[in-house]
Amino acid sequence: MSKARPKASTPADAVQNALEKEQAKREGDLKPIEIVKTAISAYLAFSFGEYRPMASSSPAVHPESDDKKGLQRGTQSAVDRLLFNANYWRAAYEQRIVAACDKPEDALTCLQAVSVWTAHPLKLNTLSPDEVVATFERFCPPFALNNRRGSHETSRTGKGPLPDFRRAIEAVSATESPAAIQKLQAILSAMENEADTYEALGSSPLKALMTILPAWCLQNRIELVSGTWWDDCAVMETLINALHSRFLALGFGEQACRYFLDSCYEALDAYHRDLSSEPSPLNKLEIPQLVALVRNAQEAYPNFEADGYGGSLPNWLISKEQLIWNVLVCALYGPSCARPLLVDSPDLLAKEGYAGKTDVITELAQTSFQRYTSDRIASQTDVDYGSFANLPADLRNSSIAYISSIYKKLETLGYEVLPAGSCYPERCVTAFTASEVECLAILEHRRWLRERQQAGWRYGTTKDVNGKRSPYMVPWEELPDRAKEWNRSAVRSIPSLLASVNLAVVR
């Protein structure tokens, strides 16, 4: 008898358990896209079980489509349609359709019209790899059978979500108010304009998706990009590692598989660095406007794949679209379709607020803390915490704030930070002069003093973390010599510290 798996306590556990169960059932013969499907289904089912609303005897105030209800429960047929983006128009417009209608039953009639593929199970597990790709290209982006067939410029005999929606509006016109019908007509017009935008991008699905995917991410309306699994680092790591292992088992080259893995983790780290950013006001725009913004940014920044959009669009955008692309597109076409690695921009060192994120700044903070601990031991001073992970959140944030301040301190000396190997060796600084060390050490203590004061710390004869007291809350001139040397040691190590993540101090 096989050993029963323990009940999942986290979404990542649920995903891991589901993948192991499915792989055992299929004897390891899973298509990569089925791994993605299994992971998302397990994530949604776990989330539904954890946060399921209490049952109510009264009818729902806000009606929901069958697909939306299916996704809430992690129904695999609904996840199939999500991955192929089959019911795109339902996903993109459901909320607006429901808000426009006066009567719940009329809203359901309209939702059924734009959910035409719900009655046609795609059965991902029954398709060959070539059929999977063909089905994906058929639906995502919304070209071909999922577009405007039977548009407003032709007769209304066509088939497809938009002409069906037009007929649904006519059907509910007898029971809906003129104001509601006007709103529904405006929604149909927005759909038509959006479909025009997609058709203007050409018929190459992957080429068009390079522009459409960031626009979808900015609008954040369809479940394909708005799903909260993208925001769960542990879930994404489990999924990425499972895809990497499957690619290797299928015989893809080790170099391509490794590049896929590195690209996924670079995108994941960069996205989670900016995960707490304020929502972009761009999400209020319609897709045609967003597509225009994305195309302009891609033209203005030809190296956007590695460097991002140069501040013209939100910082998180390039990393989120790359993460989704690497998981979805590579699961269909193979690891060689992985997007280029994102460059760790030196500008990151000038930013703050990245506490707790698995990115380059946190990595540097961990390394710096280890060196600080070594210096304390060398000076025969007690060590309060044995590891960076054991630090209270307040002190971890302080360590990260130090790393974030390096860029500006180096600017004071006329230095900058660049990717290693991007300039002539004679411009690289591997050690500071004694006067530079003293200058940087004083600047660091002054910064630390301001930061600790703002955090509520005050002077005390002995260090008391809980009481926020420290004997080092004094001007540089009054610091004990050993504390001054800790600061000097920290700034001396800046060149080697940055070198550990392939960055260099440059004249």
C-alpha positions in Angstrom: 0.0 0.0 0.0 1.4 3.4 -1.0 2.0 5.9 1.7 -0.7 8.6 1.9 0.5 12.1 1.1 0.1 14.6 3.9 -2.6 17.2 3.5 -1.3 20.3 1.8 -0.8 23.3 4.1 0.2 25.8 1.5 -0.6 26.4 -2.2 2.9 25.2 -3.1 2.4 22.0 -1.2 -0.9 21.5 -3.1 0.8 22.0 -6.4 3.7 19.7 -5.6 1.3 16.9 -4.4 -0.9 17.3 -7.5 2.1 17.1 -9.8 3.5 14.0 -8.1 0.1 12.3 -8.3 -0.5 13.2 -11.9 3.0 12.1 -12.9 2.6 8.8 -11.1 -0.8 8.2 -12.8 0.5 9.0 -16.2 3.8 7.2 -15.5 5.7 10.4 -16.1 4.3 10.9 -19.6 3.1 14.4 -19.2 3.3 17.1 -21.8 4.9 20.3 -20.3 1.7 22.2 -20.8 -0.2 19.6 -18.8 2.2 20.3 -15.9 1.1 24.0 -16.1 -2.5 22.9 -16.2 -2.1 20.6 -13.2 -0.3 23.2 -11.2 -2.9 25.9 -11.8 -5.8 23.6 -11.2 -4.3 22.5 -7.9 -3.6 26.1 -6.9 -7.1 27.2 -7.6 -8.7 24.2 -5.9 -6.6 24.8 -2.8 -7.5 28.5 -2.8 -11.2 27.7 -3.2 -11.1 25.2 -0.4 -9.3 27.7 1.9 -11.4 30.8 1.1 -14.7 29.3 0.0 -17.6 31.7 0.8 -20.4 30.5 3.1 -23.3 29.0 1.3 -26.4 31.2 0.9 -30.0 30.3 0.2 -30.5 33.6 -1.7 -29.6 33.8 -5.4 -26.3 35.5 -6.3 -26.6 39.2 -6.6 -23.9 39.2 -9.2 -24.2 36.4 -11.7 -21.1 34.5 -12.8 -20.3 32.7 -16.0 -19.7 28.9 -15.9 -16.1 29.5 -16.8 -15.5 31.9 -13.9 -17.2 29.5 -11.4 -15.1 26.6 -12.9 -11.9 28.5 -12.5 -12.7 29.3 -8.9 -12.9 25.6 -8.2 -9.9 24.7 -10.3 -12.0 22.7 -12.8 -9.5 21.3 -15.4 -11.8 22.0 -18.4 -12.0 25.6 -17.3 -8.2 25.7 -16.9 -7.8 24.2 -20.4 -9.8 27.1 -21.8 -7.7 29.6 -19.7 -4.4 28.3 -21.0 -5.6 28.4 -24.7 -7.3 31.8 -23.9 -10.4 30.3 -25.7 -13.0 32.4 -23.9 -11.0 35.6 -24.0 -14.0 37.9 -24.6 -15.7 36.4 -21.6 -12.7 36.9 -19.4 -12.0 40.4 -20.6 -15.6 41.7 -20.5 -17.5 39.7 -17.9 -17.4 42.3 -15.2 -18.6 45.1 -17.5 -21.4 43.0 -18.9 -22.7 42.1 -15.5 -22.5 45.7 -14.4 -24.4 46.9 -17.5 -27.4 44.6 -17.1 -30.4 45.4 -14.9 -31.5 41.7 -14.6 -29.2 38.8 -13.6 -30.8 36.5 -16.1 -30.1 38.9 -18.9 -26.5 39.2 -17.8 -26.2 35.4 -17.9 -27.7 35.4 -21.4 -25.0 37.8 -22.6 -22.2 35.9 -20.7 -23.2 32.7 -22.4 -23.0 34.4 -25.8 -19.4 35.5 -25.3 -18.5 32.1 -23.7 -19.2 30.1 -26.8 -16.3 27.7 -26.3 -17.5 26.5 -22.8 -19.6 23.8 -24.4 -16.6 22.5 -26.4 -14.1 20.8 -24.0 -10.6 21.2 -25.4 -9.3 18.1 -23.6 -5.7 19.1 -23.5 -4.6 15.6 -22.4 -6.0 14.0 -25.6 -4.2 16.3 -28.0 -0.8 15.6 -29.6 1.9 18.2 -29.1 1.3 19.5 -32.6 -2.4 19.7 -32.0 -1.8 21.6 -28.7 0.2 24.2 -30.5 -2.3 24.5 -33.3 -5.1 25.0 -30.8 -3.1 27.6 -28.9 -2.5 29.5 -32.1 -6.2 29.2 -33.0 -7.3 31.0 -29.8 -4.4 33.0 -28.3 -4.1 35.7 -29.4 -7.8 36.2 -30.4 -7.4 35.7 -34.1 -9.2 33.3 -36.5 -12.2 31.5 -34.9 -12.1 33.7 -31.8 -12.3 37.0 -33.6 -15.0 39.2 -35.1 -16.6 36.7 -37.5 -19.8 38.3 -38.6 -18.8 41.8 -37.7 -20.9 44.9 -37.5 -19.9 45.7 -41.1 -21.5 42.5 -42.5 -24.7 40.5 -42.1 -25.4 39.2 -38.6 -25.3 35.6 -39.7 -21.7 35.0 -38.6 -20.7 32.7 -35.7 -18.4 33.6 -32.9 -18.4 35.5 -29.6 -19.0 39.0 -31.0 -21.9 38.3 -33.4 -23.4 36.0 -30.7 -23.2 38.9 -28.2 -24.8 41.2 -30.7 -27.7 38.8 -31.0 -27.9 38.4 -27.2 -28.2 42.2 -26.9 -31.2 42.1 -29.3 -32.7 39.2 -27.3 -32.6 41.1 -23.9 -33.7 44.4 -25.3 -37.3 43.7 -24.4 -36.5 43.2 -20.7 -33.6 45.7 -20.2 -33.8 49.4 -19.9 -32.7 51.7 -22.7 -29.8 52.8 -20.6 -28.7 49.2 -20.1 -28.9 48.4 -23.8 -26.8 51.5 -24.5 -24.1 50.3 -22.1 -24.2 46.8 -23.7 -23.9 48.4 -27.2 -20.9 50.4 -26.0 -19.3 47.2 -24.7 -19.8 45.6 -28.1 -18.2 48.6 -29.8 -15.2 48.3 -27.5 -14.9 44.6 -28.4 -15.0 45.5 -32.1 -12.3 48.1 -31.7 -10.2 45.7 -29.7 -10.6 43.0 -32.4 -9.5 45.5 -35.1 -6.3 46.1 -33.1 -5.5 42.4 -32.9 -6.1 41.9 -36.6 -3.8 44.8 -37.4 -0.9 43.1 -35.7 -0.8 40.4 -38.4 -1.4 36.6 -38.4 1.8 35.4 -36.6 0.6 34.4 -33.2 3.9 34.5 -31.3 5.0 37.8 -32.9 1.7 39.4 -32.1 1.7 38.0 -28.5 5.0 39.9 -27.8 2.9 43.1 -28.0 -0.5 41.8 -26.8 0.8 40.1 -23.6 2.3 43.2 -22.0 -1.0 45.1 -22.9 -3.0 42.4 -21.1 -0.7 42.6 -18.1 -1.2 46.3 -17.9 -4.9 46.0 -18.0 -4.8 43.0 -15.7 -8.4 41.9 -16.5 -8.2 38.3 -17.9 -7.4 35.4 -15.6 -4.5 34.3 -17.8 -2.4 37.2 -16.5 -4.3 38.3 -13.4 -4.1 34.9 -11.7 -2.6 35.2 -8.2 -0.4 32.1 -8.8 2.0 34.4 -10.6 2.4 36.3 -7.3 3.2 33.2 -5.2 6.9 32.7 -5.4 6.9 29.2 -3.9 4.2 28.1 -6.4 6.1 29.5 -9.3 9.4 27.9 -8.2 7.7 24.5 -7.9 6.2 24.9 -11.4 9.4 26.2 -13.0 11.5 23.3 -11.6 8.9 20.8 -12.7 9.0 22.2 -16.3 12.8 22.2 -16.3 12.9 18.5 -15.2 10.4 17.6 -17.8 12.3 19.4 -20.6 15.4 17.5 -19.6 13.5 14.2 -19.6 12.1 14.9 -23.1 15.7 15.3 -24.4 16.0 19.0 -24.9 19.5 20.2 -24.7 21.0 20.9 -21.3 22.1 24.3 -22.4 18.6 25.3 -23.6 17.1 23.9 -20.4 19.5 25.8 -18.2 18.8 29.0 -20.1 15.1 28.4 -19.6 15.6 27.9 -15.9 17.8 31.0 -15.5 15.4 33.2 -17.6 12.5 32.1 -15.5 14.2 32.8 -12.2 15.6 36.2 -13.4 12.0 37.2 -14.4 10.5 35.8 -11.2 13.0 37.7 -9.0 12.6 40.9 -10.9 8.8 40.7 -10.8 8.7 39.9 -7.1 11.0 42.8 -6.4 8.2 45.2 -7.6 5.3 43.1 -6.5 4.2 45.6 -3.9 4.2 48.5 -6.3 1.0 50.6 -6.5 -1.4 49.6 -9.3 -0.7 51.3 -12.6 -3.3 53.9 -13.7 -2.8 52.4 -17.1 -5.2 49.6 -16.2 -8.1 51.9 -16.9 -7.2 52.2 -20.6 -8.6 50.0 -23.3 -6.5 47.5 -25.2 -6.0 49.5 -28.4 -4.5 52.3 -26.3 -2.3 49.9 -24.3 -1.1 48.2 -27.5 -0.1 51.6 -28.9 1.8 52.4 -25.7 3.6 49.0 -25.7 4.6 49.3 -29.4 5.9 52.8 -28.9 8.0 51.6 -25.9 9.3 48.6 -27.8 10.4 50.8 -30.7 11.9 53.4 -28.4 13.9 50.8 -26.4 15.1 48.2 -28.8 16.8 46.3 -26.0 13.6 46.1 -23.9 13.9 42.4 -23.7 17.0 42.7 -21.4 16.7 46.2 -20.1 13.0 46.9 -19.8 11.0 49.8 -21.1 13.2 52.5 -19.7 10.7 53.9 -17.3 8.0 54.6 -19.9 6.0 51.7 -18.5 5.9 50.2 -15.0 9.1 48.5 -13.8 7.3 45.2 -13.1 5.9 44.9 -16.6 8.8 43.4 -18.5 9.5 40.8 -15.8 5.8 39.7 -15.5 5.3 39.3 -19.2 8.6 37.4 -19.5 7.5 35.1 -16.5 4.2 34.3 -18.1 5.8 33.9 -21.5 8.4 31.5 -20.2 5.9 29.3 -18.4 3.1 29.3 -21.0 4.9 29.6 -24.4 7.9 27.4 -23.4 5.5 24.7 -22.2 4.1 24.6 -25.7 7.0 25.3 -27.9 10.0 24.2 -25.8 12.7 25.8 -23.7 14.5 27.4 -26.6 11.6 30.0 -26.7 12.7 31.4 -23.3 13.0 35.2 -23.3 16.4 36.8 -23.0 17.8 37.2 -19.5 17.0 40.4 -17.7 20.0 42.6 -16.9 20.4 43.4 -13.2 20.2 47.1 -13.7 22.7 49.1 -11.5 19.9 51.6 -11.0 18.3 49.0 -8.6 20.9 50.0 -6.1 19.5 53.5 -6.0 16.0 52.3 -5.0 14.6 51.3 -1.7 11.8 49.2 -0.3 12.8 45.8 -1.5 12.7 44.1 1.8 12.1 40.4 1.8 12.3 39.9 -2.0 14.5 37.3 -3.6 16.5 39.6 -5.8 20.0 41.0 -6.2 19.6 43.5 -3.4 18.6 40.9 -0.8 21.4 38.7 -1.9 23.9 41.6 -1.4 22.3 42.3 2.0 22.8 38.7 3.1 26.5 38.7 1.9 27.1 42.1 3.6 25.6 40.8 6.9 27.8 37.8 6.9 30.9 40.1 6.5 29.6 42.4 9.2 29.2 39.4 11.5 32.8 38.3 10.8 34.0 41.8 11.6 32.2 41.7 15.0 33.7 38.3 15.8 37.2 39.5 14.8 36.8 42.5 17.2 35.7 40.2 20.0 32.2 41.7 20.0 29.2 39.6 20.7 27.0 38.7 17.7 23.3 39.2 18.3 22.0 37.1 15.4 23.7 34.2 13.7 22.2 34.6 10.2 20.4 37.1 8.0 17.2 35.0 8.1 17.1 35.3 11.9 17.1 39.1 11.8 14.0 40.9 12.9 12.2 42.5 9.9 13.3 45.9 11.1 17.0 45.0 11.0 16.6 43.1 7.7 15.2 46.3 6.2 18.1 48.2 7.6 20.6 45.8 5.9 18.7 46.2 2.6 18.6 50.0 3.0 22.4 50.0 3.3 22.7 48.2 0.0 20.2 50.6 -1.6 22.4 53.5 -0.5 25.6 52.3 -2.1 24.8 53.8 -5.5 24.4 57.4 -4.1 27.5 57.2 -1.9 29.6 56.1 -4.9 28.2 59.0 -6.9 29.6 61.3 -4.3 33.1 60.1 -5.3 32.3 60.3 -9.0 31.9 56.6 -9.4 29.1 54.6 -11.0 28.0 50.9 -11.0 27.9 49.0 -14.3 27.6 45.3 -15.2 30.9 43.6 -15.0 32.7 43.4 -18.3 30.8 46.3 -19.8 33.7 48.7 -19.8 37.5 48.8 -20.2 39.3 47.2 -17.2 41.3 50.3 -16.4 38.0 52.1 -15.5 37.2 49.5 -12.9 37.8 50.2 -9.2 38.8 47.2 -7.1 39.9 49.2 -4.0 39.3 52.6 -2.5 42.0 54.9 -1.2 42.3 55.6 2.5 40.6 59.0 2.2 37.8 57.5 0.0 37.2 54.8 2.7 37.0 57.4 5.4 34.6 59.6 3.3 32.3 56.6 2.5 32.4 55.3 6.1 31.3 58.7 7.5 28.5 59.0 4.9 27.3 55.5 5.8 27.2 56.2 9.5 25.3 59.4 8.9 22.8 57.6 6.7 22.4 54.8 9.2 21.9 57.3 12.0 19.1 59.0 10.1 17.5 55.7 9.2 17.6 54.4 12.8 16.2 57.7 14.2 13.3 57.5 11.7 12.7 53.9 12.8 12.3 55.1 16.5 15.8 54.2 17.8 17.5 56.3 20.4 20.8 56.4 22.3 21.4 54.0 25.1 24.4 52.9 27.0 23.8 49.3 25.9 22.2 47.8 22.8 18.5 46.8 23.3 16.8 45.7 20.1 13.3 45.4 21.7 13.7 48.8 23.4 15.3 50.3 20.2 18.4 51.6 22.0 22.0 51.6 20.8 25.3 53.1 22.1 26.2 53.9 18.5 23.4 56.5 18.0 26.0 59.3 18.2 27.8 61.5 15.7 30.8 60.0 13.8 33.3 61.8 16.0 31.9 60.2 19.2 31.8 56.6 17.8 34.1 54.1 19.5 37.0 53.2 17.3 35.8 49.6 16.8 32.5 50.9 15.5 34.2 53.2 13.1 36.3 50.3 11.8 33.1 48.3 11.2 31.9 51.1 8.9 35.3 51.3 7.2 35.4 47.5 6.7 31.9 47.6 5.2 32.7 50.3 2.6 36.1 48.7 1.8 34.3 45.6 0.7 31.9 47.3 -1.7 33.9 46.5 -4.9 34.1 42.8 -4.0 30.5 42.7 -2.7 29.2 44.1 -6.0 31.5 41.7 -8.0 29.7 38.8 -6.3 26.6 39.6 -8.4 28.6 40.6 -11.6 28.5 44.4 -11.0 31.6 46.7 -10.9 32.5 50.0 -9.5 33.6 52.2 -12.4 35.4 55.6 -12.7 
